[in-house]
Amino acid sequence: MKISIVIPIYNEEESVGTLYEKIIDTMNKLPYDYEIIAVDDGSTDNTFNKLKEIASKDKRLKVISFKRNYGQTAAMFAGFQHASGDVVITMDADLQNDPADIPILIEKINEGYDVVSGWRKDRKDPFFSRTLPSKIANYIISNVTGVYLHDYGCSLKAYKKDIAKNFRLYGDMHRFLPALAKGLGAKITEVPVSHHPRLYGKSKYGIGRTIRVILDIFLVKFLNEYINKPLYAFGGIGFILFSLGFLSGLYLTYDKLINHQEIGQRPLLFLTVLLIISGLQFISTGIIAEVIIRTYYESQDIKPYRIKDVINIEPIDEN
């Protein structure tokens, strides 16, 4: 069995050397052939040069460098497309994931699971800005998608090759891979893994991505239970309009039931209906727009990223 370790990297020049050493130390103790696929997502620091230096000494490190920053989803997609292993492991490059947990994931794969997701049970992130929003998001995602996991946001995951190769990833869908795998008939489980405090730099994510996560939840639900259709273009506007309409509707309901006020002729009632209908229309338009985008990519087999350079790897046709 061969293992492919896919690592999206963006401005992590302080971490890549240590991460490589930790991975090598872990993998050399296992009876498997392996490769490390580092996807440099348009880093603006010295990350690529660091990777290039290491790759010149170890052919097992394969480097893909993007022309610009396309995001973690595109980086994972590129890694999956270039991976040659029977099992694909994904992890972050910031040293918060521990390569020493890789054998635990592989063990679960050998037990017959198609996807093994890491669970940062003892998470080392700020509670209010990172951990609490993550817990809320995990609860919502689990209940909407029917794939119940404690930690969708953990990048340390393992996938069988046939699952990884069948992903078609766009936007910010990397955090929903287990839910997407469900649509491919995957057998999914979760294992506790280590989590370390960030040593260098700062997180690339903040609480501002919450609305995008909520929109993506609707998208995953749509993808898994209906047909392969996306969401996004007008989703943010639709979400805001619908939320305003919902809140004003709650106010009118309170005024009617509690204060016994007449609301039938109030302008706010008409505005509420307008906001709710407009919000739903914008979200629906977003779904249609995403269908058009996906059709554009799939019909021409165009990838949502462009590669600038590769090291120790045969380039595949990107067009």
NORRAVEN-V809463 format. One record per pair of residues at least 12 apart in sequence whose ideal C-beta (glycine too) atoms are under 8 Angstrom apart, sorted by the first residue. I is the first residue (numbers start at 0). J is the second residue. D is the distance in Angstrom with one decimal. If there is no record, write none. Layout:
BEGIN
i = (I;I)
j = (J;J)
d = (D;D)
END
This chain:
BEGIN
i = (0;0;0;0;0;1;1;1;1;1;1;1;1;2;2;2;2;2;2;2;2;2;2;2;2;2;3;3;3;3;3;3;3;3;3;3;4;4;4;4;4;4;4;4;4;4;4;5;5;5;5;5;5;5;5;5;5;6;6;6;6;6;6;6;6;6;6;7;7;7;7;7;7;7;7;7;7;7;8;8;8;8;8;8;8;8;8;9;9;9;9;9;9;9;9;9;9;10;10;10;10;10;10;11;11;11;11;11;11;12;12;12;12;12;13;13;13;14;14;14;14;14;14;15;15;15;15;15;15;16;16;17;18;18;18;19;19;19;19;21;21;21;21;22;22;22;23;24;25;25;25;25;26;26;29;29;29;31;33;33;34;34;34;34;34;34;35;35;35;36;36;36;36;36;36;36;37;37;37;37;37;37;38;38;38;38;38;38;38;39;39;39;39;40;40;40;40;40;40;40;41;41;41;41;41;42;47;47;47;50;50;51;54;54;55;58;59;60;60;61;61;61;61;61;62;62;62;62;62;63;63;63;63;63;63;64;64;64;64;65;65;65;65;65;66;66;66;67;69;69;69;70;71;71;72;72;72;72;72;72;72;73;73;73;73;74;75;75;75;75;76;76;76;76;76;76;77;77;77;79;79;79;79;79;80;80;80;81;81;82;82;82;84;85;85;86;86;86;86;86;86;87;87;87;87;87;88;88;88;88;88;88;88;89;89;89;89;89;90;90;91;91;93;93;93;93;93;94;94;94;94;95;95;95;95;95;96;96;96;96;96;96;96;96;97;97;97;97;97;99;100;100;100;100;101;103;103;104;104;104;104;104;105;107;107;107;108;108;111;112;112;112;113;113;113;113;113;113;113;113;114;114;114;114;114;114;114;114;114;114;114;114;115;115;115;115;115;115;116;116;116;116;116;116;116;116;116;116;117;117;117;117;117;117;117;117;117;118;118;118;118;118;118;118;118;119;119;119;119;119;120;120;120;120;120;121;121;122;123;123;123;123;124;124;128;128;129;129;132;132;133;133;136;136;136;136;137;137;137;137;139;139;140;140;140;140;143;143;143;143;144;144;144;144;144;144;144;145;146;146;146;146;148;148;148;149;150;151;151;151;151;152;153;153;154;155;156;156;158;158;159;162;162;162;165;166;166;167;167;167;167;168;169;169;169;169;169;170;170;170;170;171;171;171;171;172;172;172;174;174;175;175;175;178;178;179;179;179;181;182;182;210;210;211;213;214;214;214;214;214;214;215;217;217;217;218;218;218;221;227;228;228;228;228;229;229;229;229;229;230;230;230;230;231;231;231;232;232;232;232;232;233;233;233;233;233;234;234;234;236;236;237;237;237;237;237;237;237;237;237;238;238;239;240;240;240;240;240;241;241;241;241;241;242;243;243;244;244;244;244;244;244;244;244;244;245;247;247;247;247;248;248;250;251;251;251;251;299;300;301;301;302;304;305)
j = (31;32;84;85;86;31;32;33;34;83;84;85;86;26;29;31;32;33;34;84;85;86;87;88;101;105;33;34;36;78;82;83;84;86;87;88;22;26;33;34;35;36;87;88;89;90;101;36;38;75;78;79;82;87;88;89;90;18;35;36;37;38;78;89;90;91;92;38;40;71;74;75;78;89;91;92;154;173;37;38;39;40;42;46;50;74;92;39;40;41;42;46;68;71;74;92;203;42;43;44;46;200;203;42;46;92;93;199;200;42;44;45;46;49;198;199;200;92;93;94;198;199;200;37;46;49;50;53;92;49;53;94;92;94;98;35;53;57;60;94;97;98;99;35;98;101;57;98;98;99;101;102;98;101;101;102;105;105;59;84;59;60;61;82;83;84;59;60;61;61;62;63;78;81;82;312;50;60;61;62;63;92;62;63;65;74;75;77;78;62;63;64;65;65;68;69;70;71;73;74;65;66;67;68;69;68;62;64;308;62;310;310;310;311;310;311;311;310;311;81;309;310;311;312;308;309;310;311;312;77;78;81;306;309;312;306;307;308;309;77;304;305;306;307;305;306;307;305;303;304;305;171;171;173;168;169;170;171;172;173;303;168;302;303;304;304;89;168;173;176;166;167;168;302;303;304;302;304;306;158;163;164;166;168;164;302;315;312;315;160;163;164;160;159;160;105;108;157;158;159;160;157;158;159;160;163;101;104;105;155;156;157;158;154;155;156;157;158;154;155;154;155;197;198;199;200;202;195;197;198;199;123;194;195;196;197;117;153;154;155;192;193;194;195;155;192;193;194;195;193;117;155;192;193;157;190;192;117;155;156;157;190;157;157;188;190;157;159;186;186;187;188;158;159;161;162;180;185;186;187;156;157;158;159;162;176;177;180;185;186;187;188;156;157;187;188;189;190;148;150;151;153;156;177;187;188;189;190;150;153;154;155;156;189;190;191;192;148;149;150;153;189;190;191;192;150;152;153;192;194;149;150;191;192;194;193;194;194;194;195;196;197;194;202;205;206;202;206;206;209;150;152;151;152;209;212;149;150;151;152;213;216;175;178;216;219;216;217;219;220;175;178;181;216;219;220;223;181;177;178;181;187;177;187;189;189;189;174;175;177;178;174;192;194;173;192;176;177;176;180;185;180;183;185;183;179;180;227;293;296;297;303;229;292;293;296;303;215;218;229;231;208;211;212;215;215;218;219;212;215;215;216;219;219;223;219;222;223;223;222;223;235;238;235;238;230;231;234;235;238;285;230;230;234;282;230;231;289;286;293;286;289;290;293;286;289;290;292;293;282;285;286;289;285;288;289;284;285;288;289;292;281;282;284;285;288;281;282;285;278;281;277;278;279;280;281;282;283;284;285;278;282;278;274;275;277;278;281;274;275;278;279;282;278;274;278;270;271;272;273;274;275;276;277;278;275;267;270;271;274;271;275;267;265;267;268;271;318;318;317;318;317;317;317)
d = (5.4;7.7;7.9;4.8;6.6;6.5;4.5;6.5;7.3;6.6;4.3;5.4;7.7;7.0;7.7;5.1;7.3;4.2;7.6;5.0;7.5;5.3;8.0;6.3;7.7;6.9;7.3;5.4;6.0;7.8;3.7;6.3;3.2;7.2;4.8;7.0;6.2;7.7;6.7;7.1;4.8;6.8;7.9;4.7;7.9;6.9;7.4;4.9;6.9;6.3;3.2;6.6;6.1;5.9;6.9;5.0;7.9;7.3;6.9;7.0;5.1;6.8;7.4;7.5;5.9;7.4;5.2;5.1;5.7;4.9;3.4;5.7;7.0;7.9;7.5;7.0;7.9;8.0;5.7;6.4;5.3;6.4;6.6;5.9;7.5;7.6;4.2;7.6;4.4;7.0;5.6;7.6;6.4;7.8;7.8;7.9;6.2;4.9;6.3;4.9;6.1;6.6;7.9;7.4;5.7;4.4;6.0;7.2;6.7;7.5;4.7;4.4;4.7;5.4;7.5;3.8;6.8;5.6;5.6;5.1;7.2;5.5;7.7;7.3;6.2;5.0;5.9;7.3;6.3;6.2;7.0;6.3;5.8;5.9;7.3;7.1;5.5;8.0;6.7;7.8;7.5;4.5;7.3;6.0;4.5;7.8;7.7;7.5;4.5;5.5;5.5;7.1;7.7;7.2;7.9;6.2;7.3;7.5;6.6;7.0;5.4;7.9;5.9;7.6;6.6;6.4;6.0;4.8;6.8;5.0;7.9;6.8;4.8;5.8;6.0;7.4;5.3;6.5;7.2;5.1;7.2;7.6;8.0;4.7;7.2;4.1;7.5;5.3;5.0;6.5;6.8;4.5;6.4;5.4;5.4;6.2;6.9;7.0;7.2;4.5;4.7;6.8;4.3;3.6;6.7;7.9;7.4;5.4;7.9;4.8;7.4;6.1;4.5;5.4;7.8;5.0;7.8;7.8;6.4;7.1;7.4;6.7;4.6;4.0;7.7;6.6;4.1;6.9;7.3;5.5;7.2;6.4;5.9;5.6;6.9;6.8;4.8;4.5;7.2;7.6;5.6;6.7;6.3;6.3;4.7;7.2;4.4;7.7;6.7;4.4;7.9;6.6;7.5;5.1;4.9;6.9;6.3;5.5;5.3;4.3;7.9;7.3;7.9;5.2;4.1;7.5;6.1;6.4;5.0;7.8;6.9;7.9;4.2;7.2;7.0;7.1;7.3;5.7;7.1;8.0;4.6;6.5;5.8;7.8;7.7;7.5;6.5;6.0;6.6;7.4;6.5;7.9;6.6;7.3;5.2;6.4;5.4;5.8;7.1;6.2;6.8;7.1;4.8;7.9;6.5;4.2;5.8;6.3;7.8;7.6;7.3;5.2;8.0;5.6;7.1;5.2;7.9;7.5;5.4;4.8;4.4;7.5;5.6;7.8;7.2;7.0;7.9;6.2;7.4;5.7;7.5;7.0;5.8;5.2;7.3;5.8;7.2;7.5;6.1;4.3;7.2;7.8;7.4;8.0;7.8;6.8;4.1;7.6;6.5;7.1;6.7;6.2;4.3;5.8;7.9;5.5;6.9;7.2;7.2;7.3;3.8;6.8;6.6;7.1;5.8;6.0;5.4;6.5;6.7;5.1;6.8;4.8;7.1;4.8;7.9;5.2;6.7;3.8;4.8;6.9;6.8;7.1;5.5;7.5;6.2;7.5;5.5;4.7;4.9;7.3;4.5;7.5;6.5;4.3;7.8;5.7;7.4;6.2;5.5;7.1;7.7;6.6;5.0;5.3;6.9;7.3;4.7;7.6;6.8;4.1;7.7;3.6;6.0;7.5;6.6;7.8;3.9;7.2;4.7;4.5;6.4;5.0;6.5;5.0;6.4;5.4;8.0;5.1;6.4;3.9;7.4;8.0;4.3;7.8;7.9;7.9;6.3;5.2;5.2;5.9;4.3;7.9;7.9;7.8;7.2;5.7;7.3;7.9;5.7;6.2;7.4;5.3;7.0;7.4;7.6;5.4;6.2;6.2;5.3;7.4;7.6;6.1;7.0;6.8;5.6;7.5;5.2;7.9;7.4;5.2;7.4;4.0;6.9;7.5;5.5;6.3;6.4;7.0;5.3;4.7;5.1;6.1;6.0;7.8;5.2;6.4;7.4;5.4;6.8;6.9;7.8;5.7;6.9;7.9;7.8;5.4;6.7;7.4;7.5;7.1;7.8;5.3;5.8;5.3;5.6;6.4;7.9;7.8;7.8;7.9;7.1;7.6;6.7;7.2;6.7;6.9;5.4;7.1;7.7;7.1;5.9;7.7;5.9;7.9;6.0;6.6;7.5;7.5;7.3;7.3;6.2;7.8;4.6;4.8;6.5;6.6;6.7;7.2;6.1;6.3;4.4;6.0;6.0;7.9;6.8;5.9;6.5;4.4;7.1;6.5;7.7;7.7;5.7;7.7;7.4;4.2;7.3;7.4;6.8;6.7;5.7;6.5;4.7;7.3;6.9;2.7;6.4;6.7;5.4;7.0;4.8;5.0;5.3;5.4;7.0;5.3;7.0;4.9;3.8;6.7;8.0;4.2;7.1;4.7;4.4;6.8;7.1;5.6;4.0;7.9;4.9;7.6;4.6;6.9;7.2;3.0;3.8;7.9;7.6;6.4;6.9;7.1;7.4;5.0;7.7;4.9;3.6;6.3;7.0;5.9;2.8;6.4;7.2;7.4;5.1;7.8;7.8;5.1;7.4;7.4;3.1;3.7;8.0;7.8;6.0;6.7;6.0;6.7;4.4;6.9;4.9;7.1;7.7;7.4;6.3;6.0;6.3;7.7;7.3;7.9;6.4;5.2;7.9;6.9)
END
